[in-house]
C-alpha cells in the first residue's frame, strides 16, 4: 500500500501547475539579539515569571544544592527522581539526598522500563533536571533528551526543578536550534522547549496549572 | 465523526437560541481580541513578522512535493518509519492493523485535527481498541460525543455541572464539584493511569521540518509529551501541508502560531522528535511511525487558487475574529474544522456540493484575512467557490442559482450598464418600491426578489436621487451668485 501511495501522491503533486511565490522578505529584526548578559537574565526571568515559573538565582553549585534542600523542605519532598545530565551529574545529588534524608532515584537504578515508569509516575514527587539551553525571548528552557536526560523525569512528576547554568542562556530559539540541530547525522531523538508549568484553559476558559505535566516549574539559575 | 455540513442552517438556527453558548460567545472574542494583539505587540514589528510567516507558508506550499521528499529522506535517516496514505481509510487501516498486530488494548491521543478528519476514534472503537483523547477539552468532547466547539478549546462551552456529572460517570471522580481545578485534577488522575501503562500513543503534527526530518508538536497540557515518552510505539499523523523548509522557519511559525492561537509567546511545551529513542535511552518510542496523509490534498493542489487553503497552520485566530462564528459557535460547521478556516477547508475536502451553506455564510468582511498569519485570503476563496458553483451544472450545485435568480441578474445587468437605463429605472421603481415602506424602512417582501428581503431591511428610497438634488443645488447656487 504505502509504496504505491507514495509514488502516486508525489507524482500527482509534481504534475500540478507550478506557482512561483513572491519571494521572502528579510527576516524581521529580533531585538533580543542585541541584549547584553544582564538583559538576557532579566528578560528570561520576567518572561518565565509571567508564566508562573519560579526562578531562584544562586552563585555556584554549593549554593544550588543548598537552595535545592530549601525547596525540598518547603515542598515537603521525600522522594525525587533526577537526571544524570552534564549539569546535574557533577552535583552528586545521590550523596546530597543521603545527607538531607531525601530518597534520590535515577533512571539508571532500573534495568526494566516498566519499573522505571512506576517510579517516575508513582513514586517521585519531583523531577530534577539540568537545562541544556534557555531562551530569554520567552522564558523558555530547552532539554536535549538522551540516556542521561530521560523524557518523563521533566514531565511526569507534579514538580519540575531545573538547574540552569547562566552561560547556557541564549536570546532566541534559532540561536539554540542552530546548535542542537547542527549535526544532522546525530540529532537528539527528542528536544523539548518548556515555558512554565503544564496548564489548560479547557474548562470555561479558566486557567489552571498541572493538567498532565508539572504544576510547578522551579528554575535554579546558577552563576 | 459524522459529517453534518449540510445541516449548517438548521444547526445554526438552533445554536442562535442556545443561551449558554451565546453567553459564552459574547465573552470569547473579547478575551481573544485583547490577548492576541497584545502578544503580537511583543514583536518589534508585528506586521513584518506576519509578512515573513506568510512568505514561509507560501514557499512551503509552492515547494511541497520536493519538501516532502526531503523530509522523508531525513526522517528515514533518523530512524523513523514513514507511511504514506492516500485516504483517511488507508491511514485508519494502517493504525488499526498496527494496533492489532501488537496486541494493543487502548491508545491515548494528543489533540489532533487530522485524526478528527480521519474519524480514527470510531474506527479503533469499533474494533475494540479504546481510544482516549488526552487533551482535557477533547477528552470532555469525546466523552459527551460532541464535535469540537472551537478547534483550540473543543469543550470551552460545556458547563461545569455537566462536566462534573460526566466525570463521575466516566472518569472515576467520587464527589460532584463545580471547581474547574478539581475537575481538571480528576481528569489528570484518570488519564495519568492510562499514560503510565500506555503501549501506543497517537499524535498529530504541527510542523514537519524538511531539512532535519523532525516533527514538532505544540501544546500546553503535557499530554502530547506523555504520548511520545511513555509508550514503546508512537504514531504521529501529518497531512501533506505540514512540511516547512527549515528549523528556523519552524521556529518563526511557532512564534506566530502560539501568539495567534492562545495569545502566548510560546506554549508550555514544544517537543521536537527526530527519529525514535536511541537504544541506550530508557523512555520514548522504540518505533516511531509518521503517517503522511493526503486525503484529497494532492487533488486540491492541482488548482493554484484552491491550493492557497493549504497554507493554514490551524491557529484558530480567524474563529474569534469572525462575526458569524461569534454568533453561532463551532457546531453548525458540522465537521472537524469550524469558523473561516472550516469554511475554506471543508468545501475542498468534502466537496462544494456538500458545503454550500458554509461558503455562503460570510459577509466577506475580511476580518479573518486581515489577521491570518498564514496569508490566506478567505473572502477570495469563498468567492472562488461561489463562482465555481455558479459555473457548474446548476442541478448538481443544488439548484442554488435558480432560473428566476439568473433572469433577475440578466435584467439587472442590462439595467445597470447604461446610465440612462439606470436613471429611468430608479424613477420608475421609486413610487412602486416606496409603497412597501413603513416608517422609512422597507422590510416587507417585494415580489421578484422576496428571498433577498428575508434577512435584510432597506431604507425607503429618497424622494430625489443624489444626482437630481445635486443638479438643483447647483442651479440654486449659480443663480444666487
Interface residues (C-beta under 8 A of the other chain):
Chain A: X1 X2 X5 X6 X8 X9 X10 X12 X13 X14 X15 X16 X17 X18 X19 X20 X21 X22 X23 X24 X25 X27 X28 X29 X30 X31 X47 X51 X107 X110 X113 X116 X117 X118 X121 X122 X137 X138 X139 X140 X145 X146 X147 X150 X151 X152 X155 X156 X172 X173 X174 X177 X178 X181 X184 X185 X187 X188 X189 X190 X191 X192 X193 X194 X195 X196 X197 X198 X199 X200 X201 X202 X203 X204 X205 X206 X208 X210 X211 X212 X213 X214
Chain B: X24 X27 X28 X31 X43 X44 X45 X48 X49 X51 X52 X55 X56 X58 X59 X61 X62 X64 X65 X68 X69 X74 X77 X78 X82 X83 X84 X85 X86 X90 X94 X134 X135 X136 X137 X140 X153 X154 X155 X156 X158 X159 X160 X163 X180 X181 X183 X184 X185 X187 X188 X191 X192 X195 X196 X211 X212 X213 X214 X220 X221 X222 X223 X225 X226 X228 X229 X230 X232 X240 X247 X248 X251 X252 X254 X255 X262 X264 X265 X266 X267 X268 X269 X270 X271 X272 X273 X274 X275 X276 X277 X278 X280 X281 X282 X283 X284 X292 X294 X298 X299 X301 X302 X304 X307
